[in-house]
Amino acid sequence: MGGIVVSKVDAIIQRRWLCIRIAKLRPAYEMSLMIPSKISNQHVIAILLLYLLLVTVSLLGRSYIPVDETRYVTVAWNMWLHGDYLVPHLNGEAYSHKPPLLFWLMNLGWKVFGVNDWWPRLVPSFFALGSVLLTLHVARRLWPEKPQVAGYAGLILTGNVLWMVFMTATMFDMLVAFFTLLGIFGILLAWQEKSFKGWVILGFAIGGGLLAKGPTILLQTLPLAALAPWWVNENQPDWRRWYAGVGLAILLGAAIALLWAIPAGMHGGPKYQHEIFWGQTAERMVHSFAHRRPNWWYLETLPLILAPWLFTIPTWRGLIKLPALLQESALRLCLAWLVPVFLAFSMISGKQMQYLLPILPAFALLAARGLDSVKSVSWLDRAVLLLVGSLAGAMLLALPIYAEHHALASWFSTIPAWGGIILIISAILLFLWPDRTPSSYILRVTIFSALFVSMAYLAVIRHAGPAYDIREISGRIKTLQDEGKVIANAGKYYGQYDFVGRLTVSPEVVTRSILAPWFASHPDGRAIVAFDKKDDLMPLKLEYQQSYRGGQLGILTADQWQAWLALSHGKDLTPDEEDSAD
């Protein structure tokens, strides 16, 4: 009998021990997924479904858009062709404008799946999804007693139009956003748990950010760490150890980046060394050679950057309540993250809207905290959503009619009516949605934003055709090269045809002024020439011709170039250089 009792007691102890072990392992499991356990499954499922929708629609709705996406994927293509993974190249020269992480990741996918068009588009989307999941986890740590704030923040970030557009853009900003959030998470750990692990995470985030886009990651993360005495109200750390941890994180991040930069500089030569260590950092931030805009430009574009949330009344009602909550360390942390970075980027000469993607999660957290204090959604709130949605649909319906009476590109008249109709019907259905809780309202705004971006891809960009799609001309160039023809590009060349056409040799870069002697040396060659939209090409029968970015692209033989010179009386009508986000 005693043995039975002992065995039962032992079984109970073992069960309790197992339960304790599971309880201890569960937080680690949840952290590995970066999905807070208390967040409504509805929010997480909605985020994942919207992610799948936007990625699918983007892959189906557009190709690589010149000249930035095509340039970056061509740099990765050159890595693949020549096997030089240390120094990126473009047009046969070392490409110092961006670090190699994105190019490495593209090549990694090609190693697994083979060379394809879809993988480079997916890489930024993985970082976008990871950023949203990290935002959920950061929100849970900031407001553990308010789990709904995490769900709100994830939906607000996912529903931001700028975020959706750049989710599948083959560019670097989503990588920076992810590493910024990873660094913020590390700072949170260092504060809340007084853990050295937090500084290690921050160090790896800085290293990843440096390899993704350079020193901008320092601007995104360090102000928050430096301003900790302002935003920390409770659980204050030893400040000497705190700043020592910040310094160690910077050293770790720099060491990670230097593991690539030092051998790359030695391999790339003195000019490449100067560019990666100085030219693309300090010189660029002070005297940008592209996208120079006034200091107030971001304020002017803020409605676009924060669309659609700045157009919703409940968001404003929530934001207005935030000043009364400034005693919260969590709220101060978000402000110390967002405001200094916004001001710093406003002072830097080069500006693009996507440069602010890494601080959109901070806005999402602030908006979510404010919306948590909103108890219900009124009829007027839903009516504004109906009005804005209906106007968006009506504008899409009106574009073809407007194009017939104004000097717009011809493809505007081909935009189908179903895109606008879907938006209007969706706005009506979302207005009639019976649930009036803030959670439901945030979800319906996010859904409409996703539908708006989807219609932009499927009903507008897809029907723009050759105006932004260079697959056909790139394929024609490849065919001519396979036939042994030498190809030249008249004007500045950004590598836009190389990957799309799978070219193994880049076109020679020439100017119009030397195109005639070039043809004399290559009588059987072909030249790619961009013409202004006003140029009359009707008398000529070009080998290939398409509309492109408001003008026209043509592939010409020597005789056709001479005929053009005679037609234009030798007038040089070189179009403006294409815009670049480098």
RODO-2510 file (C-alpha; in nm, 4 decimals, decimal comma):
residues 582
     n   res          X          Y          Z
     1     m     0,0000     0,0000     0,0000
     2     g     0,2837     0,2361     0,0904
     3     g     0,4475     0,1641    -0,2436
     4     i     0,1290     0,2616    -0,4274
     5     v     0,1095     0,5895    -0,2367
     6     v     0,4739     0,6637    -0,3051
     7     s     0,4298     0,5896    -0,6750
     8     k     0,1247     0,8198    -0,6939
     9     v     0,3101     1,0987    -0,5151
    10     d     0,6023     1,0481    -0,7485
    11     a     0,3695     1,0662    -1,0514
    12     i     0,2168     1,3896    -0,9218
    13     i     0,5632     1,5401    -0,8668
    14     q     0,6684     1,4387    -1,2165
    15     r     0,3542     1,5939    -1,3674
    16     r     0,4131     1,9176    -1,1764
    17     w     0,7768     1,9183    -1,2830
    18     l     0,6688     1,8699    -1,6448
    19     c     0,4140     2,1527    -1,6175
    20     i     0,6779     2,3827    -1,4725
    21     r     0,9176     2,2955    -1,7541
    22     i     0,6485     2,3607    -2,0171
    23     a     0,5603     2,6918    -1,8523
    24     k     0,9255     2,7934    -1,8634
    25     l     0,9691     2,6848    -2,2237
    26     r     0,6515     2,8513    -2,3495
    27     p     0,7800     3,2121    -2,3390
    28     a     1,0913     3,1078    -2,5305
    29     y     0,8746     2,9320    -2,7875
    30     e     0,6528     3,2365    -2,8226
    31     m     0,9582     3,4642    -2,8564
    32     s     1,0950     3,2415    -3,1307
    33     l     0,7724     3,2928    -3,3228
    34     m     0,7678     3,6624    -3,2344
    35     i     0,3890     3,6321    -3,1938
    36     p     0,2578     3,7424    -2,8530
    37     s     0,0404     3,4708    -2,7002
    38     k    -0,2252     3,7122    -2,5682
    39     i    -0,2881     3,8798    -2,9009
    40     s    -0,6176     3,7891    -3,0627
    41     n    -0,5821     3,5172    -3,3226
    42     q    -0,8037     3,7328    -3,5414
    43     h    -0,5355     4,0009    -3,5641
    44     v    -0,2514     3,7612    -3,6418
    45     i    -0,4543     3,5667    -3,8983
    46     a    -0,5679     3,8912    -4,0632
    47     i    -0,2080     4,0147    -4,0864
    48     l    -0,0887     3,6890    -4,2434
    49     l    -0,3773     3,6748    -4,4921
    50     l    -0,3258     4,0364    -4,5962
    51     y     0,0465     3,9693    -4,6355
    52     l    -0,0243     3,6743    -4,8670
    53     l    -0,2763     3,8821    -5,0647
    54     l    -0,0398     4,1749    -5,1169
    55     v     0,2574     3,9584    -5,2106
    56     t     0,0499     3,7581    -5,4596
    57     v    -0,1080     4,0670    -5,6146
    58     s     0,2286     4,2400    -5,6455
    59     l     0,3880     3,9402    -5,8162
    60     l     0,0967     3,9152    -6,0593
    61     g     0,0395     4,2867    -6,1081
    62     r     0,3808     4,4216    -6,2024
    63     s     0,7337     4,3480    -6,3104
    64     y     1,0499     4,5213    -6,1858
    65     i     1,0055     4,8969    -6,2144
    66     p     1,2986     5,0912    -6,3651
    67     v     1,5352     5,2235    -6,2742
    68     d     1,5965     5,1342    -5,9109
    69     e     1,4558     4,7825    -5,8851
    70     t     1,6060     4,6797    -6,2170
    71     r     1,9447     4,8202    -6,1161
    72     y     1,9582     4,6362    -5,7830
    73     v     1,8543     4,3034    -5,9278
    74     t     2,1146     4,3498    -6,2021
    75     v     2,3873     4,3994    -5,9399
    76     a     2,2800     4,0679    -5,7846
    77     w     2,2749     3,9124    -6,1349
    78     n     2,6344     4,0248    -6,1915
    79     m     2,7304     3,8541    -5,8651
    80     w     2,5679     3,5380    -5,9947
    81     l     2,7328     3,5573    -6,3367
    82     h     3,0869     3,6318    -6,2198
    83     g     3,0902     3,4686    -5,8765
    84     d     3,2262     3,7818    -5,7065
    85     y     3,0297     3,8028    -5,3818
    86     l     3,2696     4,0409    -5,2111
    87     v     3,2440     4,3529    -5,4293
    88     p     2,9141     4,4269    -5,6108
    89     h     2,9458     4,5388    -5,9745
    90     l     2,7346     4,7307    -6,2241
    91     n     2,8304     4,7924    -6,5871
    92     g     3,1702     4,6368    -6,5248
    93     e     3,2581     4,8750    -6,2394
    94     a     3,2547     4,8314    -5,8615
    95     y     2,9153     4,9365    -5,7261
    96     s     2,9703     5,1260    -5,4017
    97     h     2,6277     5,2837    -5,3565
    98     k     2,4872     5,0019    -5,1418
    99     p     2,6286     4,7268    -4,9162
   100     p     2,5875     4,3661    -5,0290
   101     l     2,3324     4,2050    -4,7930
   102     l     2,0309     4,2315    -5,0252
   103     f     2,2398     4,1071    -5,3187
   104     w     2,3642     3,8143    -5,1106
   105     l     2,0112     3,7178    -5,0138
   106     m     1,8971     3,7285    -5,3770
   107     n     2,1813     3,4971    -5,4757
   108     l     2,1066     3,2668    -5,1829
   109     g     1,7512     3,2175    -5,3106
   110     w     1,8758     3,1579    -5,6644
   111     k     2,1103     2,8906    -5,5304
   112     v     1,8097     2,7122    -5,3791
   113     f     1,5360     2,7754    -5,6374
   114     g     1,7338     2,8603    -5,9497
   115     v     1,7440     3,2026    -6,1153
   116     n     1,3905     3,3439    -6,1263
   117     d     1,2031     3,6736    -6,1207
   118     w     0,9976     3,6146    -5,8066
   119     w     1,2586     3,5462    -5,5401
   120     p     1,4191     3,8960    -5,5340
   121     r     1,0683     4,0390    -5,4899
   122     l     1,0003     3,8091    -5,1933
   123     v     1,3161     3,8945    -4,9991
   124     p     1,1978     4,2416    -4,8827
   125     s     0,8520     4,1002    -4,8076
   126     f     1,0007     3,8527    -4,5583
   127     f     1,1643     4,1418    -4,3749
   128     a     0,8366     4,3365    -4,3889
   129     l     0,6463     4,0486    -4,2282
   130     g     0,9235     4,0017    -3,9726
   131     s     0,9008     4,3719    -3,8887
   132     v     0,5260     4,3476    -3,8252
   133     l     0,5741     4,0447    -3,5991
   134     l     0,8523     4,2240    -3,4125
   135     t     0,6194     4,5228    -3,3701
   136     l     0,3656     4,2911    -3,2074
   137     h     0,6285     4,1636    -2,9682
   138     v     0,7617     4,5111    -2,8844
   139     a     0,4054     4,6265    -2,8116
   140     r     0,3473     4,3319    -2,5808
   141     r     0,6607     4,4186    -2,3843
   142     l     0,5683     4,7872    -2,3658
   143     w     0,2064     4,7316    -2,2587
   144     p     0,1827     4,3789    -2,1127
   145     e    -0,1407     4,4705    -1,9365
   146     k    -0,2987     4,5834    -2,2664
   147     p    -0,2563     4,2924    -2,5113
   148     q    -0,5005     4,4479    -2,7585
   149     v    -0,2518     4,7319    -2,8254
   150     a    -0,0175     4,4807    -2,9893
   151     g    -0,2905     4,3617    -3,2256
   152     y    -0,3861     4,7191    -3,3103
   153     a    -0,0240     4,8138    -3,3807
   154     g     0,0283     4,5174    -3,6120
   155     l    -0,2823     4,6012    -3,8149
   156     i    -0,2023     4,9739    -3,8292
   157     l     0,1469     4,9028    -3,9621
   158     t     0,0215     4,6430    -4,2104
   159     g    -0,2524     4,8810    -4,3270
   160     n    -0,0167     5,1708    -4,3986
   161     v    -0,0236     5,2285    -4,7753
   162     l     0,3450     5,3223    -4,7989
   163     w     0,4352     5,0048    -4,6071
   164     m     0,2214     4,7925    -4,8402
   165     v     0,3704     4,9446    -5,1546
   166     f     0,7306     4,8848    -5,0459
   167     m     0,6591     4,5421    -4,8986
   168     t     0,7594     4,3768    -5,2273
   169     a     0,9795     4,6538    -5,3684
   170     t     1,3258     4,5180    -5,4426
   171     m     1,4941     4,7854    -5,2347
   172     f     1,6777     4,8144    -4,9027
   173     d     1,4416     5,0030    -4,6730
   174     m     1,2445     4,7024    -4,5460
   175     l     1,5712     4,5430    -4,4381
   176     v     1,6584     4,8584    -4,2444
   177     a     1,3108     4,8593    -4,0870
   178     f     1,3582     4,5018    -3,9656
   179     f     1,7021     4,5614    -3,8181
   180     t     1,5760     4,8826    -3,6557
   181     l     1,2988     4,6904    -3,4827
   182     l     1,5435     4,4193    -3,3821
   183     g     1,7635     4,6886    -3,2272
   184     i     1,4658     4,8423    -3,0465
   185     f     1,3804     4,4988    -2,9094
   186     g     1,7387     4,4630    -2,7871
   187     i     1,7200     4,8000    -2,6096
   188     l     1,3931     4,6887    -2,4460
   189     l     1,5550     4,3719    -2,3155
   190     a     1,8507     4,5687    -2,1814
   191     w     1,6085     4,7989    -1,9944
   192     q     1,3413     4,5601    -1,8713
   193     e     1,5587     4,2582    -1,7907
   194     k     1,8909     4,4388    -1,7398
   195     s     2,0238     4,1685    -1,9679
   196     f     2,3531     4,1738    -2,1561
   197     k     2,1686     3,9740    -2,4203
   198     g     1,9864     4,2925    -2,5162
   199     w     2,3096     4,4655    -2,6118
   200     v     2,4179     4,1620    -2,8133
   201     i     2,0891     4,1777    -3,0054
   202     l     2,1397     4,5510    -3,0632
   203     g     2,4930     4,4804    -3,1867
   204     f     2,3723     4,2214    -3,4367
   205     a     2,0959     4,4616    -3,5463
   206     i     2,3529     4,7368    -3,6074
   207     g     2,5737     4,4940    -3,7995
   208     g     2,2814     4,3738    -4,0123
   209     g     2,1711     4,7314    -4,0777
   210     l     2,5219     4,8362    -4,1803
   211     l     2,5345     4,5486    -4,4300
   212     a     2,1826     4,6337    -4,5513
   213     k     2,2132     5,0074    -4,6176
   214     g     2,5063     5,1509    -4,4274
   215     p     2,5250     5,3849    -4,1252
   216     t     2,1590     5,4889    -4,1422
   217     i     2,0933     5,2110    -3,8885
   218     l     2,2900     5,4109    -3,6298
   219     l     2,0587     5,7061    -3,6806
   220     q     1,7559     5,4790    -3,6466
   221     t     1,8538     5,3130    -3,3177
   222     l     2,1101     5,5111    -3,1170
   223     p     1,8992     5,8212    -3,0365
   224     l     1,6568     5,5988    -2,8466
   225     a     1,9386     5,4427    -2,6435
   226     a     2,0976     5,7832    -2,5801
   227     l     1,7685     5,9374    -2,4603
   228     a     1,6919     5,6575    -2,2130
   229     p     1,7207     5,8866    -1,9044
   230     w     1,4249     6,0837    -2,0462
   231     w     1,1928     5,7955    -2,1261
   232     v     1,2773     5,5566    -1,8414
   233     n     1,0469     5,6350    -1,5472
   234     e     1,0758     5,3071    -1,3611
   235     n     1,3233     5,0210    -1,3311
   236     q     1,6084     5,2628    -1,3973
   237     p     1,9371     5,0954    -1,4919
   238     d     2,2907     5,1803    -1,3869
   239     w     2,3593     5,4481    -1,6445
   240     r     2,7315     5,3822    -1,6629
   241     r     2,6653     5,0185    -1,7477
   242     w     2,3868     5,1268    -1,9838
   243     y     2,6091     5,3459    -2,2009
   244     a     2,8902     5,0918    -2,1786
   245     g     2,6430     4,8425    -2,3233
   246     v     2,5543     5,0860    -2,6023
   247     g     2,9237     5,1249    -2,6829
   248     l     2,9787     4,7493    -2,6889
   249     a     2,6794     4,7080    -2,9218
   250     i     2,8252     4,9664    -3,1608
   251     l     3,1616     4,7874    -3,1553
   252     l     2,9952     4,4514    -3,2206
   253     g     2,7928     4,5942    -3,5096
   254     a     3,0996     4,7650    -3,6575
   255     a     3,2986     4,4414    -3,6276
   256     i     3,0291     4,2499    -3,8163
   257     a     3,0277     4,5082    -4,0975
   258     l     3,4088     4,5244    -4,1122
   259     l     3,4258     4,1499    -4,1673
   260     w     3,2970     4,2364    -4,5132
   261     a     3,4171     4,5953    -4,5615
   262     i     3,7892     4,5410    -4,4999
   263     p     3,8408     4,2553    -4,7476
   264     a     3,5984     4,4216    -4,9915
   265     g     3,7962     4,7468    -4,9748
   266     m     4,1223     4,5628    -5,0347
   267     h     3,9702     4,3756    -5,3272
   268     g     3,7877     4,6747    -5,4769
   269     g     4,0782     4,9214    -5,4746
   270     p     4,1366     5,2730    -5,3327
   271     k     3,8375     5,4365    -5,5009
   272     y     3,6011     5,1691    -5,3755
   273     q     3,7538     5,1974    -5,0259
   274     h     3,6882     5,5713    -5,0185
   275     e     3,3296     5,5274    -5,1359
   276     i     3,2249     5,2584    -4,8881
   277     f     3,4019     5,4120    -4,5890
   278     w     3,3257     5,7801    -4,6533
   279     g     3,1664     5,8804    -4,9830
   280     q     2,8405     5,6928    -4,9267
   281     t     2,8064     5,8027    -4,5629
   282     a     2,9102     6,1490    -4,4449
   283     e     2,9407     6,3150    -4,7870
   284     r     2,6069     6,1785    -4,8948
   285     m     2,4201     6,2824    -4,5828
   286     v     2,5487     6,6392    -4,5978
   287     h     2,5494     6,6928    -4,9748
   288     s     2,3150     6,4452    -5,1350
   289     f     2,3643     6,4036    -5,5070
   290     a     2,0084     6,2780    -5,5551
   291     h     1,6651     6,3767    -5,4216
   292     r     1,7753     6,7058    -5,2645
   293     r     1,4665     6,8539    -5,1063
   294     p     1,3889     7,1277    -4,8513
   295     n     1,3887     7,0549    -4,4794
   296     w     1,0103     7,0726    -4,4544
   297     w     0,9471     6,8226    -4,7371
   298     y     0,8556     6,5352    -4,5041
   299     l     0,5931     6,7537    -4,3343
   300     e     0,4386     6,8234    -4,6739
   301     t     0,4234     6,4539    -4,7604
   302     l     0,3134     6,3345    -4,4159
   303     p    -0,0489     6,2686    -4,5276
   304     l     0,0852     6,0286    -4,7917
   305     i     0,3410     5,8710    -4,5586
   306     l     0,0807     5,8027    -4,2897
   307     a    -0,2138     5,7186    -4,5186
   308     p    -0,4792     5,6095    -4,4500
   309     w    -0,4587     5,6613    -4,0732
   310     l    -0,4360     6,0412    -4,0793
   311     f    -0,7698     6,0369    -4,2645
   312     t    -0,9573     5,8450    -3,9932
   313     i    -1,1343     6,0272    -3,7100
   314     p    -1,0825     5,7588    -3,4398
   315     t    -0,7064     5,7760    -3,4951
   316     w    -0,7129     6,1502    -3,4259
   317     r    -0,9333     6,0985    -3,1202
   318     g    -0,6805     5,8526    -2,9888
   319     l    -0,3741     6,0646    -3,0676
   320     i    -0,5273     6,3668    -2,8938
   321     k    -0,5442     6,1641    -2,5706
   322     l    -0,1747     6,0719    -2,5745
   323     p    -0,0404     6,3877    -2,4013
   324     a    -0,2309     6,2877    -2,0887
   325     l    -0,0434     5,9555    -2,0895
   326     l     0,3090     6,0959    -2,1190
   327     q     0,4000     5,9589    -1,7775
   328     e     0,4172     5,6128    -1,9362
   329     s     0,7707     5,5028    -2,0127
   330     a     0,6352     5,3048    -2,3090
   331     l     0,4825     5,6148    -2,4647
   332     r     0,7969     5,8203    -2,4082
   333     l     1,0033     5,5433    -2,5629
   334     c     0,7988     5,5583    -2,8829
   335     l     0,8377     5,9369    -2,8992
   336     a     1,2136     5,9139    -2,8347
   337     w     1,2294     5,6651    -3,1196
   338     l     1,0188     5,8588    -3,3718
   339     v     1,0809     6,2312    -3,3203
   340     p     1,4658     6,2519    -3,3291
   341     v     1,4847     6,0304    -3,6384
   342     f     1,2163     6,2332    -3,8166
   343     l     1,3975     6,5592    -3,7384
   344     a     1,7361     6,4175    -3,8412
   345     f     1,6064     6,2911    -4,1753
   346     s     1,4400     6,6274    -4,2325
   347     m     1,7799     6,7953    -4,1979
   348     i     1,9577     6,5526    -4,4339
   349     s     1,9539     6,6862    -4,7895
   350     g     1,8474     6,3679    -4,9711
   351     k     1,4859     6,2698    -4,9019
   352     q     1,2544     5,9936    -5,0175
   353     m     0,9328     5,8827    -4,8490
   354     q     1,0566     5,5251    -4,8078
   355     y     1,3476     5,6464    -4,5953
   356     l     1,0953     5,6851    -4,3105
   357     l     0,9717     5,3246    -4,3262
   358     p     1,1839     5,2230    -4,0208
   359     i     0,9986     5,4688    -3,7938
   360     l     0,6481     5,3791    -3,9128
   361     p     0,6311     5,1056    -3,6432
   362     a     0,6806     5,3796    -3,3811
   363     f     0,3820     5,5672    -3,5232
   364     a     0,1821     5,2424    -3,5304
   365     l     0,2555     5,1863    -3,1604
   366     l     0,1554     5,5424    -3,0692
   367     a    -0,1640     5,5244    -3,2754
   368     a    -0,2475     5,1839    -3,1265
   369     r    -0,2031     5,3127    -2,7715
   370     g    -0,4281     5,6073    -2,8506
   371     l    -0,6944     5,3908    -3,0165
   372     d    -0,6955     5,1660    -2,7116
   373     s    -0,8510     5,4555    -2,5215
   374     v    -1,1281     5,4926    -2,7824
   375     k    -1,4294     5,3028    -2,6527
   376     s    -1,6506     5,2903    -2,9605
   377     v    -1,6729     5,3902    -3,3254
   378     s    -1,9536     5,6225    -3,4272
   379     w    -2,1656     5,6348    -3,7404
   380     l    -1,9686     5,9414    -3,8532
   381     d    -1,6388     5,7555    -3,8209
   382     r    -1,7633     5,4823    -4,0510
   383     a    -1,9181     5,7367    -4,2879
   384     v    -1,5784     5,9031    -4,3384
   385     l    -1,4334     5,5657    -4,4381
   386     l    -1,7231     5,5202    -4,6811
   387     l    -1,6647     5,8658    -4,8281
   388     v    -1,2876     5,8260    -4,8705
   389     g    -1,3278     5,4763    -5,0156
   390     s    -1,5970     5,5864    -5,2596
   391     l    -1,3856     5,8834    -5,3715
   392     a    -1,0891     5,6520    -5,4355
   393     g    -1,3092     5,4244    -5,6457
   394     a    -1,4638     5,7181    -5,8321
   395     m    -1,1207     5,8596    -5,9150
   396     l    -1,0180     5,5235    -6,0590
   397     l    -1,3356     5,5190    -6,2692
   398     a    -1,2765     5,8753    -6,3892
   399     l    -0,9126     5,8326    -6,4943
   400     p    -0,9864     5,6874    -6,8440
   401     i    -1,2424     5,9620    -6,9120
   402     y    -1,0023     6,2308    -6,7919
   403     a    -0,7228     6,0870    -7,0082
   404     e    -0,9337     6,1238    -7,3233
   405     h    -0,9516     6,5016    -7,2804
   406     h    -0,6055     6,5728    -7,1402
   407     a    -0,2485     6,5039    -7,2396
   408     l    -0,2023     6,1868    -7,0382
   409     a    -0,0256     5,8701    -7,1490
   410     s    -0,2420     5,6558    -7,3737
   411     w    -0,2460     5,3639    -7,1305
   412     f    -0,4610     5,5629    -6,8872
   413     s    -0,7566     5,5118    -7,1202
   414     t    -0,7171     5,1327    -7,0870
   415     i    -0,7676     5,1251    -6,7083
   416     p    -1,0630     4,8895    -6,6514
   417     a    -1,3752     5,0015    -6,4695
   418     w    -1,3878     4,6985    -6,2410
   419     g    -1,1083     4,8349    -6,0198
   420     g    -1,3089     5,1413    -5,9193
   421     i    -1,6288     4,9406    -5,8854
   422     i    -1,4626     4,6950    -5,6460
   423     l    -1,3375     4,9809    -5,4289
   424     i    -1,6803     5,1456    -5,4088
   425     i    -1,8589     4,8180    -5,3267
   426     s    -1,5936     4,7355    -5,0659
   427     a    -1,6349     5,0760    -4,9016
   428     i    -2,0119     5,0226    -4,8790
   429     l    -1,9770     4,6726    -4,7333
   430     l    -1,7222     4,7882    -4,4772
   431     f    -1,9546     5,0749    -4,3817
   432     l    -2,2365     4,8269    -4,3230
   433     w    -2,0136     4,6009    -4,1099
   434     p    -2,2217     4,5765    -3,7886
   435     d    -1,9360     4,5554    -3,5355
   436     r    -1,8568     4,9045    -3,4005
   437     t    -1,5590     4,8231    -3,1781
   438     p    -1,2229     4,9957    -3,2378
   439     s    -1,0687     4,6561    -3,3163
   440     s    -1,3202     4,5962    -3,5940
   441     y    -1,2754     4,9495    -3,7281
   442     i    -0,8961     4,9147    -3,7472
   443     l    -0,9374     4,5823    -3,9252
   444     r    -1,1781     4,7225    -4,1856
   445     v    -0,9520     5,0228    -4,2583
   446     t    -0,6578     4,7849    -4,3042
   447     i    -0,8628     4,5632    -4,5361
   448     f    -0,9670     4,8601    -4,7480
   449     s    -0,6053     4,9804    -4,7706
   450     a    -0,5030     4,6364    -4,8943
   451     l    -0,7805     4,6413    -5,1540
   452     f    -0,6776     4,9907    -5,2641
   453     v    -0,3155     4,8854    -5,3169
   454     s    -0,4303     4,5656    -5,4894
   455     m    -0,6434     4,7614    -5,7346
   456     a    -0,3521     4,9981    -5,7955
   457     y    -0,1425     4,6987    -5,9001
   458     l    -0,4031     4,5018    -6,0952
   459     a    -0,6110     4,7791    -6,2494
   460     v    -0,3525     5,0555    -6,2985
   461     i     0,0111     4,9432    -6,3006
   462     r    -0,0605     4,6194    -6,4816
   463     h    -0,2372     4,8107    -6,7582
   464     a     0,0437     5,0630    -6,7851
   465     g     0,2069     4,7944    -6,9967
   466     p     0,5358     4,8898    -7,1635
   467     a     0,5359     5,2326    -6,9967
   468     y     0,7054     5,0729    -6,6945
   469     d     0,7566     4,7158    -6,8134
   470     i     1,0831     4,6503    -6,9967
   471     r     1,0570     4,2719    -7,0274
   472     e     0,9836     4,2773    -7,3996
   473     i     1,2651     4,5126    -7,4990
   474     s     1,5051     4,3277    -7,2693
   475     g     1,4133     4,0008    -7,4382
   476     r     1,4684     4,1626    -7,7793
   477     i     1,8143     4,2809    -7,6712
   478     k     1,8992     3,9282    -7,5558
   479     t     1,7905     3,7868    -7,8922
   480     l     2,0062     4,0381    -8,0812
   481     q     2,3075     3,9596    -7,8629
   482     d     2,2576     3,5875    -7,9219
   483     e     2,2666     3,6660    -8,2960
   484     g     2,6072     3,8272    -8,2474
   485     k     2,4947     4,1898    -8,2629
   486     v     2,6810     4,4477    -8,0520
   487     i     2,4391     4,6636    -7,8486
   488     a     2,4924     5,0200    -7,7291
   489     n     2,2801     5,2304    -7,4966
   490     a     2,2677     5,6007    -7,5815
   491     g     2,2709     5,7909    -7,2526
   492     k     2,3284     5,6967    -6,8909
   493     y     2,2699     5,3274    -6,8282
   494     y     2,1522     5,1841    -6,4957
   495     g     2,1679     4,8178    -6,5901
   496     q     1,7919     4,8042    -6,6353
   497     y     1,7966     4,5450    -6,9159
   498     d     2,0631     4,3076    -6,7848
   499     f     1,8765     4,0859    -6,5414
   500     v     1,5305     4,1225    -6,6958
   501     g     1,6720     4,0048    -7,0293
   502     r     1,9275     3,7697    -6,8665
   503     l     2,2045     3,9466    -7,0550
   504     t     2,5544     3,8121    -7,0023
   505     v     2,7124     4,1255    -7,1524
   506     s     2,5926     4,4762    -7,0645
   507     p     2,5228     4,7177    -7,3520
   508     e     2,8051     4,9594    -7,4261
   509     v     2,7344     5,3031    -7,2814
   510     v     2,7670     5,5863    -7,5347
   511     t     2,6247     5,9350    -7,5865
   512     r     2,4207     6,0527    -7,8830
   513     s     2,7074     6,2748    -7,9932
   514     i     2,9323     5,9752    -8,0580
   515     l     2,6630     5,7359    -8,1777
   516     a     2,7405     5,8006    -8,5461
   517     p     3,1111     5,7087    -8,5124
   518     w     3,0114     5,4121    -8,2963
   519     f     2,7905     5,2853    -8,5785
   520     a     3,0828     5,3377    -8,8172
   521     s     3,2848     5,0971    -8,6020
   522     h     2,9887     4,8594    -8,5580
   523     p     2,7886     4,8783    -8,8820
   524     d     2,5819     4,5751    -8,7864
   525     g     2,5264     4,6953    -8,4271
   526     r     2,2125     4,8222    -8,2626
   527     a     2,1544     5,1240    -8,0371
   528     i     1,8937     5,1671    -7,7650
   529     v     1,7733     5,5283    -7,7722
   530     a     1,5200     5,7055    -7,5496
   531     f     1,3086     5,9681    -7,7264
   532     d     1,0954     6,2481    -7,5906
   533     k     0,7187     6,2037    -7,6164
   534     k     0,7073     6,4960    -7,8601
   535     d     0,9488     6,3308    -8,1012
   536     d     0,7750     6,2202    -8,4197
   537     l     0,8921     5,8684    -8,4992
   538     m     0,6096     5,7888    -8,7415
   539     p     0,8177     5,8399    -9,0602
   540     l     1,0703     5,5872    -8,9272
   541     k     1,0303     5,2120    -8,9099
   542     l     1,2393     5,1225    -8,6084
   543     e     1,3506     4,7693    -8,5386
   544     y     1,1718     4,7936    -8,2052
   545     q     0,9674     5,0688    -8,0384
   546     q     0,7592     5,1068    -7,7200
   547     s     0,6170     5,3745    -7,4931
   548     y     0,8290     5,4246    -7,1825
   549     r     0,8037     5,6586    -6,8815
   550     g     0,6180     5,9283    -7,0714
   551     g     0,8470     5,9002    -7,3744
   552     q     0,9483     5,6308    -7,6205
   553     l     1,2206     5,3675    -7,6422
   554     g     1,3620     5,2405    -7,9675
   555     i     1,6210     4,9949    -8,0957
   556     l     1,7839     5,1417    -8,4081
   557     t     2,0159     5,0254    -8,6819
   558     a     2,2812     5,2539    -8,8292
   559     d     2,0544     5,3498    -9,1220
   560     q     1,7648     5,4252    -8,8907
   561     w     1,9854     5,6507    -8,6763
   562     q     2,0987     5,8412    -8,9841
   563     a     1,7359     5,8772    -9,0926
   564     w     1,6498     6,0136    -8,7472
   565     l     1,9341     6,2653    -8,7636
   566     a     1,8106     6,3823    -9,1032
   567     l     1,4524     6,4029    -8,9767
   568     s     1,5496     6,6057    -8,6695
   569     h     1,8103     6,8130    -8,8609
   570     g     2,0785     6,6888    -8,6229
   571     k     1,9084     6,8406    -8,3219
   572     d     2,0165     6,6770    -7,9962
   573     l     1,7008     6,5937    -7,8036
   574     t     1,8578     6,3992    -7,5218
   575     p     1,5932     6,3431    -7,2545
   576     d     1,6558     6,4193    -6,8918
   577     e     1,8443     6,1600    -6,6966
   578     e     1,6232     5,9117    -6,5205
   579     d     1,5586     5,9542    -6,1539
   580     s     1,7551     5,7381    -5,9163
   581     a     1,7111     5,6476    -5,5508
   582     d     2,0789     5,5701    -5,4993
***
